[in-house]
């Protein structure tokens, strides 16, 4: 995704099971790891603490996996690039 394709503000509205958590986690990782946006400048909102934790846990899980396994890191980069 090039800088010109990046939407600065994004709203994701969808029903359960449609991949919202995956989409938010992917965008967060892309902004932080690829675009170099400081984490404290990225805002993700949701309606419940449980959903917020799920997003947080998915981001951490994917970053830990990428940091500990080269193939996973490569796959993660290809997924978000």
N, CA, C and O atoms as a Tinker XYZ file with bonds, in Angstrom:
   324  protein
     1  N      0.854000   -1.170000    0.000000    73     2
     2  CA     0.000000    0.000000    0.000000    64     1     3
     3  C      0.898000    1.231000    0.000000    63     2     4     5
     4  O      1.732000    1.386000    0.892000    81     3
     5  N      0.742000    2.089000   -0.968000    73     3     6
     6  CA     1.558000    3.292000   -1.030000    64     5     7
     7  C      0.957000    4.380000   -0.152000    63     6     8     9
     8  O     -0.197000    4.293000    0.270000    81     7
     9  N      1.765000    5.414000    0.118000    73     7    10
    10  CA     1.273000    6.518000    0.936000    64     9    11
    11  C      0.049000    7.168000    0.314000    63    10    12    13
    12  O     -0.855000    7.603000    1.027000    81    11
    13  N      0.016000    7.239000   -1.022000    73    11    14
    14  CA    -1.118000    7.878000   -1.685000    64    13    15
    15  C     -2.395000    7.054000   -1.554000    63    14    16    17
    16  O     -3.493000    7.600000   -1.658000    81    15
    17  N     -2.266000    5.740000   -1.325000    73    15    18
    18  CA    -3.427000    4.877000   -1.181000    64    17    19
    19  C     -3.922000    4.812000    0.262000    63    18    20    21
    20  O     -5.034000    4.343000    0.505000    81    19
    21  N     -3.133000    5.266000    1.209000    73    19    22
    22  CA    -3.471000    5.153000    2.616000    64    21    23
    23  C     -4.526000    6.177000    2.996000    63    22    24    25
    24  O     -4.330000    7.380000    2.822000    81    23
    25  N     -5.634000    5.699000    3.511000    73    23    26
    26  CA    -6.692000    6.572000    3.997000    64    25    27
    27  C     -6.315000    6.969000    5.413000    63    26    28    29
    28  O     -6.044000    6.107000    6.249000    81    27
    29  N     -6.297000    8.263000    5.688000    73    27    30
    30  CA    -5.855000    8.721000    6.998000    64    29    31
    31  C     -6.805000    8.276000    8.107000    63    30    32    33
    32  O     -6.353000    7.793000    9.145000    81    31
    33  N     -8.094000    8.429000    7.906000    73    31    34
    34  CA    -9.097000    8.018000    8.886000    64    33    35
    35  C     -9.944000    6.918000    8.263000    63    34    36    37
    36  O    -10.354000    7.016000    7.106000    81    35
    37  N    -10.196000    5.891000    9.025000    73    35    38
    38  CA   -10.937000    4.759000    8.496000    64    37    39
    39  C    -11.956000    4.278000    9.515000    63    38    40    41
    40  O    -11.634000    4.116000   10.692000    81    39
    41  N    -13.178000    4.051000    9.069000    73    39    42
    42  CA   -14.227000    3.486000    9.907000    64    41    43
    43  C    -14.554000    2.109000    9.356000    63    42    44    45
    44  O    -14.796000    1.949000    8.160000    81    43
    45  N    -14.560000    1.114000   10.239000    73    43    46
    46  CA   -14.925000   -0.244000    9.838000    64    45    47
    47  C    -16.210000   -0.597000   10.577000    63    46    48    49
    48  O    -16.220000   -0.717000   11.803000    81    47
    49  N    -17.282000   -0.760000    9.829000    73    47    50
    50  CA   -18.576000   -1.156000   10.399000    64    49    51
    51  C    -19.004000   -2.433000    9.705000    63    50    52    53
    52  O    -19.182000   -2.456000    8.487000    81    51
    53  N    -19.168000   -3.480000   10.466000    73    51    54
    54  CA   -19.570000   -4.761000    9.880000    64    53    55
    55  C    -20.129000   -5.649000   10.978000    63    54    56    57
    56  O    -19.914000   -5.406000   12.165000    81    55
    57  N    -20.840000   -6.669000   10.566000    73    55    58
    58  CA   -21.432000   -7.587000   11.533000    64    57    59
    59  C    -20.381000   -8.556000   12.080000    63    58    60    61
    60  O    -19.241000   -8.581000   11.617000    81    59
    61  N    -20.776000   -9.330000   13.048000    73    59    62
    62  CA   -19.867000  -10.281000   13.702000    64    61    63
    63  C    -19.322000  -11.294000   12.699000    63    62    64    65
    64  O    -20.022000  -11.747000   11.794000    81    63
    65  N    -18.051000  -11.633000   12.892000    73    63    66
    66  CA   -17.442000  -12.677000   12.083000    64    65    67
    67  C    -16.992000  -12.257000   10.696000    63    66    68    69
    68  O    -16.741000  -13.108000    9.843000    81    67
    69  N    -16.889000  -10.961000   10.462000    73    67    70
    70  CA   -16.525000  -10.489000    9.125000    64    69    71
    71  C    -15.053000  -10.095000    8.993000    63    70    72    73
    72  O    -14.610000   -9.711000    7.911000    81    71
    73  N    -14.303000  -10.189000   10.078000    73    71    74
    74  CA   -12.873000   -9.887000   10.005000    64    73    75
    75  C    -12.477000   -8.494000   10.453000    63    74    76    77
    76  O    -11.415000   -8.002000   10.072000    81    75
    77  N    -13.309000   -7.853000   11.249000    73    75    78
    78  CA   -12.975000   -6.508000   11.736000    64    77    79
    79  C    -11.697000   -6.505000   12.565000    63    78    80    81
    80  O    -10.833000   -5.651000   12.369000    81    79
    81  N    -11.569000   -7.451000   13.488000    73    79    82
    82  CA   -10.378000   -7.516000   14.336000    64    81    83
    83  C     -9.135000   -7.720000   13.489000    63    82    84    85
    84  O     -8.117000   -7.064000   13.709000    81    83
    85  N     -9.210000   -8.617000   12.530000    73    83    86
    86  CA    -8.083000   -8.864000   11.628000    64    85    87
    87  C     -7.731000   -7.589000   10.859000    63    86    88    89
    88  O     -6.557000   -7.234000   10.751000    81    87
    89  N     -8.729000   -6.907000   10.332000    73    87    90
    90  CA    -8.494000   -5.684000    9.556000    64    89    91
    91  C     -7.853000   -4.588000   10.401000    63    90    92    93
    92  O     -6.922000   -3.917000    9.956000    81    91
    93  N     -8.354000   -4.413000   11.615000    73    91    94
    94  CA    -7.808000   -3.379000   12.502000    64    93    95
    95  C     -6.376000   -3.726000   12.901000    63    94    96    97
    96  O     -5.503000   -2.859000   12.885000    81    95
    97  N     -6.129000   -4.976000   13.255000    73    95    98
    98  CA    -4.777000   -5.397000   13.632000    64    97    99
    99  C     -3.811000   -5.226000   12.469000    63    98   100   101
   100  O     -2.687000   -4.761000   12.658000    81    99
   101  N     -4.238000   -5.596000   11.274000    73    99   102
   102  CA    -3.390000   -5.461000   10.091000    64   101   103
   103  C     -3.065000   -3.999000    9.829000    63   102   104   105
   104  O     -1.915000   -3.656000    9.555000    81   103
   105  N     -4.062000   -3.147000    9.912000    73   103   106
   106  CA    -3.822000   -1.713000    9.685000    64   105   107
   107  C     -2.890000   -1.132000   10.744000    63   106   108   109
   108  O     -2.008000   -0.337000   10.421000    81   107
   109  N     -3.074000   -1.516000   11.990000    73   107   110
   110  CA    -2.212000   -1.036000   13.070000    64   109   111
   111  C     -0.763000   -1.443000   12.821000    63   110   112   113
   112  O      0.145000   -0.617000   12.912000    81   111
   113  N     -0.555000   -2.711000   12.510000    73   111   114
   114  CA     0.798000   -3.208000   12.257000    64   113   115
   115  C      1.400000   -2.500000   11.049000    63   114   116   117
   116  O      2.574000   -2.131000   11.069000    81   115
   117  N      0.613000   -2.310000   10.005000    73   115   118
   118  CA     1.098000   -1.614000    8.812000    64   117   119
   119  C      1.528000   -0.188000    9.154000    63   118   120   121
   120  O      2.620000    0.239000    8.781000    81   119
   121  N      0.683000    0.534000    9.852000    73   119   122
   122  CA     1.010000    1.920000   10.200000    64   121   123
   123  C      2.276000    1.998000   11.049000    63   122   124   125
   124  O      3.150000    2.828000   10.797000    81   123
   125  N      2.370000    1.129000   12.054000    73   123   126
   126  CA     3.503000    1.181000   12.984000    64   125   127
   127  C      4.777000    0.617000   12.369000    63   126   128   129
   128  O      5.825000    1.260000   12.425000    81   127
   129  N      4.700000   -0.574000   11.782000    73   127   130
   130  CA     5.904000   -1.268000   11.335000    64   129   131
   131  C      6.376000   -0.845000    9.951000    63   130   132   133
   132  O      7.580000   -0.806000    9.696000    81   131
   133  N      5.459000   -0.532000    9.068000    73   131   134
   134  CA     5.847000   -0.202000    7.695000    64   133   135
   135  C      5.930000    1.310000    7.484000    63   134   136   137
   136  O      6.904000    1.810000    6.922000    81   135
   137  N      4.915000    2.027000    7.932000    73   135   138
   138  CA     4.882000    3.469000    7.731000    64   137   139
   139  C      5.656000    4.246000    8.797000    63   138   140   141
   140  O      5.950000    5.427000    8.611000    81   139
   141  N      5.986000    3.593000    9.908000    73   139   142
   142  CA     6.752000    4.257000   10.959000    64   141   143
   143  C      5.955000    5.235000   11.799000    63   142   144   145
   144  O      6.530000    6.121000   12.432000    81   143
   145  N      4.648000    5.088000   11.812000    73   143   146
   146  CA     3.808000    5.963000   12.638000    64   145   147
   147  C      3.994000    5.551000   14.098000    63   146   148   149
   148  O      3.840000    4.374000   14.423000    81   147
   149  N      4.320000    6.489000   14.981000    73   147   150
   150  CA     4.460000    6.131000   16.397000    64   149   151
   151  C      3.157000    5.546000   16.943000    63   150   152   153
   152  O      2.072000    6.043000   16.644000    81   151
   153  N      3.274000    4.502000   17.734000    73   151   154
   154  CA     2.091000    3.812000   18.278000    64   153   155
   155  C      1.166000    4.752000   19.030000    63   154   156   157
   156  O     -0.053000    4.581000   18.995000    81   155
   157  N      1.734000    5.748000   19.712000    73   155   158
   158  CA     0.887000    6.662000   20.481000    64   157   159
   159  C      0.086000    7.603000   19.578000    63   158   160   161
   160  O     -0.760000    8.349000   20.071000    81   159
   161  N      0.336000    7.582000   18.276000    73   159   162
   162  CA    -0.419000    8.402000   17.339000    64   161   163
   163  C     -1.491000    7.608000   16.589000    63   162   164   165
   164  O     -2.191000    8.160000   15.740000    81   163
   165  N     -1.620000    6.322000   16.898000    73   163   166
   166  CA    -2.618000    5.483000   16.245000    64   165   167
   167  C     -3.773000    5.270000   17.226000    63   166   168   169
   168  O     -3.567000    4.861000   18.368000    81   167
   169  N     -4.974000    5.550000   16.765000    73   167   170
   170  CA    -6.154000    5.410000   17.615000    64   169   171
   171  C     -7.097000    4.381000   17.005000    63   170   172   173
   172  O     -7.485000    4.489000   15.841000    81   171
   173  N     -7.451000    3.406000   17.788000    73   171   174
   174  CA    -8.446000    2.414000   17.377000    64   173   175
   175  C     -9.516000    2.377000   18.456000    63   174   176   177
   176  O     -9.212000    2.192000   19.634000    81   175
   177  N    -10.757000    2.551000   18.055000    73   175   178
   178  CA   -11.866000    2.569000   19.006000    64   177   179
   179  C    -12.794000    1.398000   18.756000    63   178   180   181
   180  O    -12.973000    0.950000   17.624000    81   179
   181  N    -13.376000    0.915000   19.832000    73   179   182
   182  CA   -14.375000   -0.139000   19.735000    64   181   183
   183  C    -15.390000    0.082000   20.850000    63   182   184   185
   184  O    -15.237000    0.992000   21.664000    81   183
   185  N    -16.414000   -0.741000   20.884000    73   183   186
   186  CA   -17.508000   -0.503000   21.825000    64   185   187
   187  C    -17.378000   -1.225000   23.157000    63   186   188   189
   188  O    -18.126000   -0.933000   24.089000    81   187
   189  N    -16.450000   -2.155000   23.262000    73   187   190
   190  CA   -16.345000   -2.874000   24.537000    64   189   191
   191  C    -14.888000   -3.130000   24.889000    63   190   192   193
   192  O    -14.014000   -3.149000   24.022000    81   191
   193  N    -14.651000   -3.323000   26.162000    73   191   194
   194  CA   -13.295000   -3.652000   26.612000    64   193   195
   195  C    -12.868000   -5.013000   26.088000    63   194   196   197
   196  O    -11.695000   -5.228000   25.784000    81   195
   197  N    -13.819000   -5.927000   25.983000    73   195   198
   198  CA   -13.504000   -7.264000   25.466000    64   197   199
   199  C    -13.022000   -7.176000   24.021000    63   198   200   201
   200  O    -12.054000   -7.839000   23.649000    81   199
   201  N    -13.688000   -6.362000   23.208000    73   199   202
   202  CA   -13.280000   -6.194000   21.814000    64   201   203
   203  C    -11.932000   -5.483000   21.728000    63   202   204   205
   204  O    -11.102000   -5.827000   20.887000    81   203
   205  N    -11.714000   -4.497000   22.591000    73   203   206
   206  CA   -10.432000   -3.797000   22.608000    64   205   207
   207  C     -9.306000   -4.756000   22.977000    63   206   208   209
   208  O     -8.230000   -4.709000   22.381000    81   207
   209  N     -9.545000   -5.616000   23.947000    73   207   210
   210  CA    -8.529000   -6.596000   24.335000    64   209   211
   211  C     -8.268000   -7.575000   23.189000    63   210   212   213
   212  O     -7.123000   -7.955000   22.949000    81   211
   213  N     -9.310000   -7.978000   22.492000    73   211   214
   214  CA    -9.147000   -8.908000   21.376000    64   213   215
   215  C     -8.259000   -8.295000   20.286000    63   214   216   217
   216  O     -7.399000   -8.980000   19.733000    81   215
   217  N     -8.463000   -7.021000   19.978000    73   215   218
   218  CA    -7.623000   -6.332000   18.998000    64   217   219
   219  C     -6.184000   -6.270000   19.502000    63   218   220   221
   220  O     -5.250000   -6.596000   18.769000    81   219
   221  N     -6.010000   -5.853000   20.744000    73   219   222
   222  CA    -4.678000   -5.773000   21.357000    64   221   223
   223  C     -3.978000   -7.127000   21.313000    63   222   224   225
   224  O     -2.816000   -7.217000   20.916000    81   223
   225  N     -4.677000   -8.170000   21.718000    73   223   226
   226  CA    -4.089000   -9.508000   21.761000    64   225   227
   227  C     -3.696000   -9.986000   20.368000    63   226   228   229
   228  O     -2.657000  -10.626000   20.211000    81   227
   229  N     -4.498000   -9.690000   19.364000    73   227   230
   230  CA    -4.191000  -10.098000   17.993000    64   229   231
   231  C     -2.957000   -9.361000   17.476000    63   230   232   233
   232  O     -2.125000   -9.962000   16.797000    81   231
   233  N     -2.828000   -8.087000   17.783000    73   231   234
   234  CA    -1.645000   -7.328000   17.364000    64   233   235
   235  C     -0.395000   -7.909000   18.023000    63   234   236   237
   236  O      0.602000   -8.165000   17.349000    81   235
   237  N     -0.449000   -8.117000   19.333000    73   235   238
   238  CA     0.698000   -8.670000   20.061000    64   237   239
   239  C      1.047000  -10.061000   19.544000    63   238   240   241
   240  O      2.220000  -10.363000   19.322000    81   239
   241  N      0.049000  -10.903000   19.351000    73   239   242
   242  CA     0.278000  -12.268000   18.860000    64   241   243
   243  C      1.005000  -12.250000   17.513000    63   242   244   245
   244  O      1.959000  -13.001000   17.314000    81   243
   245  N      0.564000  -11.409000   16.605000    73   243   246
   246  CA     1.182000  -11.362000   15.280000    64   245   247
   247  C      2.583000  -10.764000   15.330000    63   246   248   249
   248  O      3.465000  -11.208000   14.596000    81   247
   249  N      2.802000   -9.768000   16.178000    73   247   250
   250  CA     4.142000   -9.184000   16.301000    64   249   251
   251  C      5.122000  -10.155000   16.945000    63   250   252   253
   252  O      6.267000  -10.260000   16.505000    81   251
   253  N      4.686000  -10.864000   17.978000    73   251   254
   254  CA     5.549000  -11.853000   18.633000    64   253   255
   255  C      5.918000  -12.958000   17.652000    63   254   256   257
   256  O      7.081000  -13.355000   17.574000    81   255
   257  N      4.954000  -13.447000   16.916000    73   255   258
   258  CA     5.224000  -14.494000   15.941000    64   257   259
   259  C      6.204000  -14.007000   14.873000    63   258   260   261
   260  O      7.129000  -14.732000   14.504000    81   259
   261  N      6.010000  -12.798000   14.383000    73   259   262
   262  CA     6.911000  -12.247000   13.372000    64   261   263
   263  C      8.319000  -12.035000   13.926000    63   262   264   265
   264  O      9.304000  -12.198000   13.207000    81   263
   265  N      8.409000  -11.670000   15.208000    73   263   266
   266  CA     9.712000  -11.416000   15.824000    64   265   267
   267  C     10.480000  -12.692000   16.127000    63   266   268   269
   268  O     11.704000  -12.662000   16.255000    81   267
   269  N      9.781000  -13.804000   16.243000    73   267   270
   270  CA    10.451000  -15.052000   16.642000    64   269   271
   271  C     10.601000  -16.059000   15.517000    63   270   272   273
   272  O     11.258000  -17.086000   15.686000    81   271
   273  N      9.999000  -15.777000   14.371000    73   271   274
   274  CA    10.054000  -16.736000   13.271000    64   273   275
   275  C     10.196000  -15.974000   11.953000    63   274   276   277
   276  O      9.308000  -15.214000   11.566000    81   275
   277  N     11.318000  -16.186000   11.270000    73   275   278
   278  CA    11.604000  -15.434000   10.050000    64   277   279
   279  C     10.543000  -15.653000    8.972000    63   278   280   281
   280  O     10.143000  -14.701000    8.303000    81   279
   281  N     10.090000  -16.872000    8.798000    73   279   282
   282  CA     9.062000  -17.153000    7.790000    64   281   283
   283  C      7.765000  -16.427000    8.126000    63   282   284   285
   284  O      7.092000  -15.905000    7.238000    81   283
   285  N      7.420000  -16.395000    9.400000    73   283   286
   286  CA     6.210000  -15.682000    9.819000    64   285   287
   287  C      6.360000  -14.184000    9.588000    63   286   288   289
   288  O      5.408000  -13.514000    9.187000    81   287
   289  N      7.539000  -13.668000    9.839000    73   287   290
   290  CA     7.790000  -12.245000    9.611000    64   289   291
   291  C      7.625000  -11.914000    8.132000    63   290   292   293
   292  O      7.013000  -10.906000    7.781000    81   291
   293  N      8.164000  -12.751000    7.282000    73   291   294
   294  CA     8.050000  -12.558000    5.835000    64   293   295
   295  C      6.569000  -12.603000    5.416000    63   294   296   297
   296  O      6.105000  -11.753000    4.655000    81   295
   297  N      5.843000  -13.598000    5.920000    73   295   298
   298  CA     4.428000  -13.723000    5.597000    64   297   299
   299  C      3.624000  -12.522000    6.104000    63   298   300   301
   300  O      2.717000  -12.042000    5.424000    81   299
   301  N      3.964000  -12.045000    7.301000    73   299   302
   302  CA     3.272000  -10.892000    7.872000    64   301   303
   303  C      3.512000   -9.663000    6.997000    63   302   304   305
   304  O      2.586000   -8.901000    6.723000    81   303
   305  N      4.751000   -9.474000    6.564000    73   303   306
   306  CA     5.061000   -8.325000    5.728000    64   305   307
   307  C      4.304000   -8.418000    4.399000    63   306   308   309
   308  O      3.741000   -7.427000    3.935000    81   307
   309  N      4.290000   -9.599000    3.793000    73   307   310
   310  CA     3.580000   -9.777000    2.527000    64   309   311
   311  C      2.084000   -9.546000    2.697000    63   310   312   313
   312  O      1.423000   -9.040000    1.790000    81   311
   313  N      1.550000   -9.915000    3.854000    73   311   314
   314  CA     0.124000   -9.746000    4.128000    64   313   315
   315  C     -0.252000   -8.280000    4.218000    63   314   316   317
   316  O     -1.343000   -7.902000    3.792000    81   315
   317  N      0.618000   -7.445000    4.760000    73   315   318
   318  CA     0.243000   -6.058000    4.995000    64   317   319
   319  C      0.784000   -5.107000    3.943000    63   318   320   321
   320  O      0.347000   -3.959000    3.872000    81   319
   321  N      1.720000   -5.556000    3.129000    73   319   322
   322  CA     2.318000   -4.652000    2.121000    64   321   323
   323  C      1.413000   -4.457000    0.927000    63   322   324
   324  O      1.765000   -3.731000   -0.003000    81   323
